[in-house]
Amino acid sequence: MQDTSKAQPGFSYSRGFFEDLVDTALDHAKKLGASDAGADASEGSGLSVSVRKGELETVERNRDKSLGVTVYVGQRRGNASTSDFSRAAIERTVQAAYDIARFTAADPVAGLPDEVDVCPVAEQRELDLFHPWPIDSEQAARLALACERAAFAVDKRITNSEGAGVSAQQSHFFSAHTHGFRGGYASSRHSISVAPIAGKGADMQRDHWYSSMRDPAQLASPEAVGRYAAERALSRLKARKISTRECPVLFESPLAAGLLGSFTQAVSGGALYRKTSFLLDSLGKPVFPGHIDIEEDPFVRAGKGSSPFDEEGVRVQPRRVVDGGRVQGYFLTSYSARKLGMRTTGNAGGSHNLTLSSRRTQAGDDLNAMLRKLGTGLFVIELMGQGVNYVTGDYSRGASGFWVDNGEIAYPVQEITIAGNLRDMFMGIEAVGADAYNYGAKTVGSVLVNRMKLAGN
């Protein structure tokens, strides 16, 4: 566990101080007559610097702190928060939460997680989530300028830029509740990004790239990020429109992570108990073809979706969410699990390091191999709009990418719409590439869907 005797680098408050805040809040809730209570103290700080066309644009420093309190009076719940850490302010916040609970309608499934599901201190793993970046604004600006400069240096057709940025963020928290949970940890997330523009006049194309890691030592170099972003923008010049048709579609790996996110949304407790999902009652049923597996692992060291427990203090564990195409588990909080007559899966706060894979994937299935598997069809590298209906599964998004002919990229395309139904798209996954890409808490290679509708000119 972390040292509680002093604040960690970049923070104003120690873990020990936060423990005292939380205990003070819980003690006061008991004095008021609360049947249960929980409290969470947190602090975050960071630096964000942006540049554009060789000039510094913005320097932002953020620092925030909060104490959140949840109070239960039977099955009535109230919440309140404060950024004032004085004892008087804590007591006022607890009183506010208590008063809200007293006058809120009772909810038969409201309450803290069951004690049997709570993660004890002895089981809380250290997952290497905190790597502070002692970078100042001048150093961050130099990195951002180097990133943008590398993009401009690739080709004279890189004529403009929407800018480059460097961000260094860190936070820590401590949480406890009256069903026996106590825990907290520090974490960090850092990034370098750039968005160059290629071409002039009517033939201008923008693209972007970034690197994001918990440990700044693992970030890609600013030069590598800039060069790749520029190459992506250049590859899209002289884009054409194509006629309306049906064809197979290959989703670039960052976009394929969005397909995985759509599945997660559809089998999450809130959508299921509200009956706003096209995958109702899908447990044990085939949703993907038999070669597809989806695994969740909260314990990946330094993983972006890693955590020793969920936001309710519930145990988390590695599991296979989809096995051979069949759904083996949902994503449930204590509340949504009770609404469904099930048990929490430890997903309060979201999923933990999901990986979608195919049993057919070979080590050599890089992007070129996936283009050959596509044969003739559309390779999508950008999606626009939010055209996903989770009630019906209908899917319609603006898209840009490349037309592929006989396994080779023929020319870039733009101003098209791809459409289908997620149920058909999931079942139509023919292959998953070995070009795995990590997008937040999701990792997946490029995904080939056998058939979708393309609306063009």
ChimeraX attribute file (.defattr): number of C-alpha atoms within 10 A of each C-alpha:
attribute: neighborCount
match mode: 1-to-1
recipient: residues
	/A:1	11
	/A:2	13
	/A:3	10
	/A:4	14
	/A:5	11
	/A:6	14
	/A:7	14
	/A:8	16
	/A:9	13
	/A:10	16
	/A:11	17
	/A:12	14
	/A:13	19
	/A:14	20
	/A:15	24
	/A:16	16
	/A:17	18
	/A:18	23
	/A:19	22
	/A:20	13
	/A:21	21
	/A:22	25
	/A:23	18
	/A:24	16
	/A:25	28
	/A:26	25
	/A:27	15
	/A:28	18
	/A:29	26
	/A:30	15
	/A:31	9
	/A:32	13
	/A:33	12
	/A:34	22
	/A:35	15
	/A:36	20
	/A:37	28
	/A:38	24
	/A:39	27
	/A:40	25
	/A:41	26
	/A:42	21
	/A:43	21
	/A:44	20
	/A:45	18
	/A:46	22
	/A:47	20
	/A:48	21
	/A:49	25
	/A:50	24
	/A:51	25
	/A:52	21
	/A:53	17
	/A:54	16
	/A:55	11
	/A:56	18
	/A:57	14
	/A:58	13
	/A:59	16
	/A:60	11
	/A:61	13
	/A:62	10
	/A:63	15
	/A:64	11
	/A:65	18
	/A:66	16
	/A:67	25
	/A:68	21
	/A:69	28
	/A:70	28
	/A:71	34
	/A:72	25
	/A:73	21
	/A:74	16
	/A:75	19
	/A:76	21
	/A:77	25
	/A:78	21
	/A:79	21
	/A:80	20
	/A:81	20
	/A:82	17
	/A:83	16
	/A:84	13
	/A:85	16
	/A:86	11
	/A:87	12
	/A:88	9
	/A:89	15
	/A:90	25
	/A:91	19
	/A:92	17
	/A:93	24
	/A:94	31
	/A:95	21
	/A:96	19
	/A:97	24
	/A:98	27
	/A:99	18
	/A:100	20
	/A:101	22
	/A:102	19
	/A:103	12
	/A:104	14
	/A:105	11
	/A:106	15
	/A:107	11
	/A:108	12
	/A:109	15
	/A:110	17
	/A:111	22
	/A:112	22
	/A:113	23
	/A:114	13
	/A:115	14
	/A:116	11
	/A:117	19
	/A:118	22
	/A:119	22
	/A:120	17
	/A:121	14
	/A:122	7
	/A:123	10
	/A:124	19
	/A:125	13
	/A:126	15
	/A:127	17
	/A:128	19
	/A:129	23
	/A:130	18
	/A:131	20
	/A:132	22
	/A:133	21
	/A:134	10
	/A:135	14
	/A:136	12
	/A:137	18
	/A:138	12
	/A:139	13
	/A:140	22
	/A:141	25
	/A:142	16
	/A:143	21
	/A:144	29
	/A:145	27
	/A:146	20
	/A:147	29
	/A:148	31
	/A:149	21
	/A:150	20
	/A:151	31
	/A:152	22
	/A:153	14
	/A:154	16
	/A:155	14
	/A:156	10
	/A:157	17
	/A:158	22
	/A:159	15
	/A:160	20
	/A:161	22
	/A:162	16
	/A:163	23
	/A:164	32
	/A:165	27
	/A:166	28
	/A:167	22
	/A:168	25
	/A:169	22
	/A:170	24
	/A:171	21
	/A:172	22
	/A:173	22
	/A:174	24
	/A:175	25
	/A:176	21
	/A:177	24
	/A:178	17
	/A:179	18
	/A:180	15
	/A:181	19
	/A:182	21
	/A:183	20
	/A:184	25
	/A:185	21
	/A:186	21
	/A:187	22
	/A:188	24
	/A:189	21
	/A:190	24
	/A:191	20
	/A:192	28
	/A:193	22
	/A:194	31
	/A:195	25
	/A:196	30
	/A:197	24
	/A:198	25
	/A:199	19
	/A:200	13
	/A:201	6
	/A:202	7
	/A:203	11
	/A:204	19
	/A:205	21
	/A:206	20
	/A:207	22
	/A:208	21
	/A:209	19
	/A:210	21
	/A:211	18
	/A:212	21
	/A:213	21
	/A:214	24
	/A:215	19
	/A:216	20
	/A:217	11
	/A:218	11
	/A:219	16
	/A:220	15
	/A:221	14
	/A:222	27
	/A:223	19
	/A:224	17
	/A:225	24
	/A:226	30
	/A:227	22
	/A:228	19
	/A:229	26
	/A:230	30
	/A:231	18
	/A:232	20
	/A:233	23
	/A:234	22
	/A:235	16
	/A:236	24
	/A:237	19
	/A:238	15
	/A:239	19
	/A:240	16
	/A:241	15
	/A:242	16
	/A:243	10
	/A:244	14
	/A:245	12
	/A:246	16
	/A:247	17
	/A:248	22
	/A:249	27
	/A:250	33
	/A:251	25
	/A:252	24
	/A:253	25
	/A:254	20
	/A:255	21
	/A:256	26
	/A:257	27
	/A:258	16
	/A:259	19
	/A:260	19
	/A:261	15
	/A:262	16
	/A:263	20
	/A:264	17
	/A:265	20
	/A:266	25
	/A:267	22
	/A:268	23
	/A:269	28
	/A:270	20
	/A:271	18
	/A:272	24
	/A:273	16
	/A:274	12
	/A:275	15
	/A:276	15
	/A:277	22
	/A:278	21
	/A:279	24
	/A:280	16
	/A:281	12
	/A:282	17
	/A:283	16
	/A:284	13
	/A:285	13
	/A:286	17
	/A:287	23
	/A:288	23
	/A:289	17
	/A:290	15
	/A:291	18
	/A:292	24
	/A:293	20
	/A:294	23
	/A:295	18
	/A:296	23
	/A:297	20
	/A:298	25
	/A:299	21
	/A:300	18
	/A:301	14
	/A:302	19
	/A:303	21
	/A:304	22
	/A:305	21
	/A:306	22
	/A:307	28
	/A:308	23
	/A:309	24
	/A:310	22
	/A:311	17
	/A:312	22
	/A:313	27
	/A:314	25
	/A:315	21
	/A:316	24
	/A:317	14
	/A:318	14
	/A:319	16
	/A:320	16
	/A:321	21
	/A:322	25
	/A:323	20
	/A:324	18
	/A:325	21
	/A:326	21
	/A:327	22
	/A:328	17
	/A:329	17
	/A:330	22
	/A:331	23
	/A:332	26
	/A:333	26
	/A:334	24
	/A:335	21
	/A:336	24
	/A:337	21
	/A:338	19
	/A:339	19
	/A:340	15
	/A:341	11
	/A:342	15
	/A:343	17
	/A:344	24
	/A:345	23
	/A:346	27
	/A:347	23
	/A:348	20
	/A:349	12
	/A:350	17
	/A:351	23
	/A:352	26
	/A:353	23
	/A:354	27
	/A:355	22
	/A:356	22
	/A:357	22
	/A:358	23
	/A:359	12
	/A:360	12
	/A:361	16
	/A:362	12
	/A:363	8
	/A:364	12
	/A:365	20
	/A:366	17
	/A:367	19
	/A:368	15
	/A:369	17
	/A:370	25
	/A:371	25
	/A:372	16
	/A:373	18
	/A:374	26
	/A:375	18
	/A:376	19
	/A:377	24
	/A:378	29
	/A:379	26
	/A:380	23
	/A:381	19
	/A:382	16
	/A:383	18
	/A:384	12
	/A:385	9
	/A:386	10
	/A:387	12
	/A:388	17
	/A:389	16
	/A:390	20
	/A:391	14
	/A:392	14
	/A:393	20
	/A:394	17
	/A:395	18
	/A:396	22
	/A:397	18
	/A:398	18
	/A:399	22
	/A:400	24
	/A:401	25
	/A:402	22
	/A:403	23
	/A:404	21
	/A:405	16
	/A:406	13
	/A:407	17
	/A:408	16
	/A:409	19
	/A:410	12
	/A:411	16
	/A:412	21
	/A:413	22
	/A:414	20
	/A:415	16
	/A:416	21
	/A:417	17
	/A:418	23
	/A:419	21
	/A:420	17
	/A:421	17
	/A:422	24
	/A:423	17
	/A:424	17
	/A:425	23
	/A:426	20
	/A:427	17
	/A:428	18
	/A:429	21
	/A:430	22
	/A:431	24
	/A:432	30
	/A:433	29
	/A:434	22
	/A:435	20
	/A:436	22
	/A:437	19
	/A:438	18
	/A:439	19
	/A:440	15
	/A:441	20
	/A:442	25
	/A:443	22
	/A:444	28
	/A:445	29
	/A:446	27
	/A:447	29
	/A:448	25
	/A:449	21
	/A:450	20
	/A:451	20
	/A:452	21
	/A:453	16
	/A:454	25
	/A:455	19
	/A:456	15
	/A:457	9
